[in-house]
C-alpha cells in the first residue's frame, strides 16, 4: 500500500514536470495545462481523503505549494524578477554591492518635472527598511551568486518558511482543540490555493519577509500564552521577531502593533464581561496574560516608532495624509469612503468562467471562517486557553480589517495575508464539522468537488481576485496587449554596453523601468523617467531636457495589468491612444538607433 501511494506522489511530480515543460516552451497550451491542473487536483483530493493521516499528504501539499509558486517563473523562464516593485529592491541591492555599505539611498540628482514619475525615488522608501536587502546581500556574498538569482531563490525560501509556521500554528491549535487530522490537511490546502499565498511569496519584496515574521510572532505569542513550560524562551524569541519586523516592513509592523493592542482591548472586554450570563453560557474566556499582550504591543510600537523616527522617516508623510483624511472625514469636510479603490483590468483577463471560479475560491477560503469562529464560540461551551486565543486573535484581525477600510484604506489583501493562518483553520473546521454532522457519501462527495474546483482555480486564477492571468497559460492572449513585461529584454544588453553611454543623456524615458535596473549602472538610475502623458507637457516646458534616450520595451504600452489600483493608464483603449501619440511624436523628432522588431530605442540630437 505504501508503494502505491508513493507511486501517486511520483506521478504528481511527473505531471508537474510536464506542466512546467509546457509553460516553458509554450507548447500544447492551454489544453495540456488544464489537463495537468485537473489531474493534480484529482490526485490531491484522493490522497486527502484516502490517506489523511499519512505524511505523504503533507508532502503532496508541499509539492503543490512549490509548483504553484513557480508557475509564473516557468512562464518567464526565470528571466525576469516578478513583478515591478521587486526590481527596485534589487536595484538597492546592486547599489549596496557597488558601494559595499548599507545606507538609505536617496537619488543624488532628482529630476523634477511636474507629474512625471522618477522610479528611483522609491529607493529611499525601500532602503529605510533594509533587513531583506541585508539578508540578500549576505547570501550573495556567501554563495557567490548574482543578485538576480538571489532575488529569484530567496522568495521561495521565505515562502517555504512562512508555510512552515502556518503548519505549526494550525497543527498546534488543531491538536489543542481536539480537531481531526483532516482539519489540518484542509487548512493547508486552503492556504496553498488562496490568492494571497500565490502573490507576495513569489516576490523579492519586503512584505513577503514581513509576512513570514508576522506568522512567526503569532505562533510564538500563542505558545507564550498557552504553554507554561519554556514560556520565557518563547517570549524572548517572540520579542526578537517583533523587533526584526519593525526593521523589515512598515505596514506589517504597524499591523502587528495594532493587532496586539486590539487583542489586549478584547481581553479587557472579556474580563469585564466575565460572570455575565452570556459569557458563562458561550464565551467564557479562560485567563490569558494581559501583561504579556500589552507588553509585546508596547515593545513592538517602541521598536517601530524608534525606527521610523530615526531611519524610516519617509513614513511620516503617509501617516500625516492618513490622519488628515480621517480628521476631515469626521469633520464632514471630506466625503465618507469605505474600502480601498478598485483596480482596473482588461476584459481579456476577465472571462466569465474565470471570474466565476475566482469568486468561488474567495467564498470557499474566506466565508466559512465566519461560520468556523461561531462554531468555536457556541458549540464548544467549555473553553480552554487555546479556544480563547483563537477567538481573540480572530476578532482582533477582523476589527483591524474593518478599521483599515475606514481609515488607511490599503488594499484588502494586505490585511488578509496576516490573518490567513487563522482564516484557513476556521474554514477547515467548518468543513470538517459539516462532514462529521452529515455523515455519509453525499457530504464527502460535496467536499471532494469543492476541493477539486478550489485547487484547479489555484492553477488558472493564480494570485488574482478580480482577474485571472490567463496569458500565462493561454497562448491566444497576447502578453504585450495586457502590459505584461517581456522577459527576453536582456538581448539588448550587448547594444547597451557597446553603443549606449548613459552618462551622455540627461533623461532616459521608458515604458518598463524594471528592465533598465538590469541594463544600466546604478549611477544612472536617477535618470530613468516613466513615459506618462505628462511627457508632452515636459517637451513644451522651458526646462525641456536636452539629451534624451527613449526606450520601448513593451511597445510603448503604458497599461500594466498587475499594477491594480495604482494605474495611471486604466484601460487598454487609453493606452493604445497614448502609444500612437508617442510613436508619432518620436518618429518625427528623434533618431531611431535600435530596432530588432520588438524593442525600439530613440535618441535626441546631442546638444553640447
Residue, then its C-alpha position, 0 to 999 in steps of 0.5 A: x500500500x505504501x508503494x502505491x501511494x508513493x507511486x501517486x506522489x511520483x506521478x504528481x511530480x511527473x505531471x508537474x514536470x510536464x506542466x512546467x515543460x509546457x509553460x516553458x516552451x509554450x507548447x500544447x497550451x492551454x489544453x495540456x495545462x488544464x489537463x495537468x491542473x485537473x489531474x493534480x487536483x484529482x490526485x490531491x483530493x484522493x490522497x486527502x481523503x484516502x490517506x489523511x493521516x499519512x505524511x505523504x499528504x503533507x508532502x503532496x501539499x508541499x509539492x503543490x505549494x512549490x509548483x504553484x509558486x513557480x508557475x509564473x517563473x516557468x512562464x518567464x523562464x526565470x528571466x525576469x524578477x516578478x513583478x515591478x516593485x521587486x526590481x527596485x529592491x534589487x536595484x538597492x541591492x546592486x547599489x549596496x554591492x557597488x558601494x559595499x555599505x548599507x545606507x538609505x539611498x536617496x537619488x543624488x540628482x532628482x529630476x523634477x518635472x511636474x507629474x512625471x514619475x522618477x522610479x528611483x525615488x522609491x529607493x529611499x522608501x525601500x532602503x529605510x527598511x533594509x533587513x531583506x536587502x541585508x539578508x540578500x546581500x549576505x547570501x550573495x556574498x556567501x554563495x557567490x551568486x548574482x543578485x538576480x538569482x538571489x532575488x529569484x531563490x530567496x522568495x521561495x525560501x521565505x515562502x517555504x518558511x512562512x508555510x512552515x509556521x502556518x503548519x505549526x500554528x494550525x497543527x498546534x491549535x488543531x491538536x489543542x482543540x481536539x480537531x481531526x487530522x483532516x482539519x489540518x490537511x484542509x487548512x493547508x490546502x486552503x492556504x496553498x490555493x488562496x490568492x494571497x499565498x500565490x502573490x507576495x511569496x513569489x516576490x523579492x519584496x519586503x512584505x513577503x519577509x514581513x509576512x513570514x515574521x508576522x506568522x512567526x510572532x503569532x505562533x510564538x505569542x500563542x505558545x507564550x500564552x498557552x504553554x507554561x513550560x519554556x514560556x520565557x524562551x518563547x517570549x524572548x524569541x517572540x520579542x526578537x521577531x517583533x523587533x526584526x519586523x519593525x526593521x523589515x516592513x512598515x505596514x506589517x509592523x504597524x499591523x502587528x502593533x495594532x493587532x496586539x493592542x486590539x487583542x489586549x482591548x478584547x481581553x479587557x472586554x472579556x474580563x469585564x464581561x466575565x460572570x455575565x450570563x452570556x459569557x458563562x453560557x458561550x464565551x467564557x474566556x479562560x485567563x490569558x496574560x494581559x501583561x504579556x499582550x500589552x507588553x509585546x504591543x508596547x515593545x513592538x510600537x517602541x521598536x517601530x516608532x524608534x525606527x521610523x523616527x530615526x531611519x524610516x522617516x519617509x513614513x511620516x508623510x503617509x501617516x500625516x495624509x492618513x490622519x488628515x483624511x480621517x480628521x476631515x472625514x469626521x469633520x464632514x469636510x471630506x466625503x465618507x469612503x469605505x474600502x480601498x479603490x478598485x483596480x482596473x483590468x482588461x476584459x481579456x483577463x476577465x472571462x466569465x468562467x474565470x471570474x466565476x471560479x475566482x469568486x468561488x475560491x474567495x467564498x470557499x477560503x474566506x466565508x466559512x471562517x465566519x461560520x468556523x469562529x461561531x462554531x468555536x464560540x457556541x458549540x464548544x461551551x467549555x473553553x480552554x486557553x487555546x479556544x480563547x486565543x483563537x477567538x481573540x486573535x480572530x476578532x482582533x484581525x477582523x476589527x483591524x480589517x474593518x478599521x483599515x477600510x475606514x481609515x488607511x484604506x490599503x488594499x484588502x489583501x494586505x490585511x488578509x495575508x496576516x490573518x490567513x493562518x487563522x482564516x484557513x483553520x476556521x474554514x477547515x473546521x467548518x468543513x470538517x464539522x459539516x462532514x462529521x454532522x452529515x455523515x455519509x457519501x453525499x457530504x464527502x462527495x460535496x467536499x471532494x468537488x469543492x476541493x477539486x474546483x478550489x485547487x484547479x482555480x489555484x492553477x488558472x486564477x493564480x494570485x488574482x481576485x478580480x482577474x485571472x492571468x490567463x496569458x500565462x497559460x493561454x497562448x491566444x492572449x497576447x502578453x504585450x496587449x495586457x502590459x505584461x513585461x517581456x522577459x527576453x529584454x536582456x538581448x539588448x544588453x550587448x547594444x547597451x554596453x557597446x553603443x549606449x553611454x548613459x552618462x551622455x543623456x540627461x533623461x532616459x524615458x521608458x515604458x518598463x523601468x524594471x528592465x533598465x535596473x538590469x541594463x544600466x549602472x546604478x549611477x544612472x538610475x536617477x535618470x530613468x523617467x516613466x513615459x506618462x502623458x505628462x511627457x508632452x507637457x515636459x517637451x513644451x516646458x522651458x526646462x525641456x531636457x536636452x539629451x534624451x534616450x527613449x526606450x520601448x520595451x513593451x511597445x510603448x504600452x503604458x497599461x500594466x495589468x498587475x499594477x491594480x489600483x495604482x494605474x495611471x493608464x486604466x484601460x487598454x483603449x487609453x493606452x493604445x491612444x497614448x502609444x500612437x501619440x508617442x510613436x508619432x511624436x518620436x518618429x518625427x523628432x528623434x533618431x531611431x538607433x535600435x530596432x530588432x522588431x520588438x524593442x525600439x530605442x530613440x535618441x535626441x540630437x546631442x546638444x553640447 
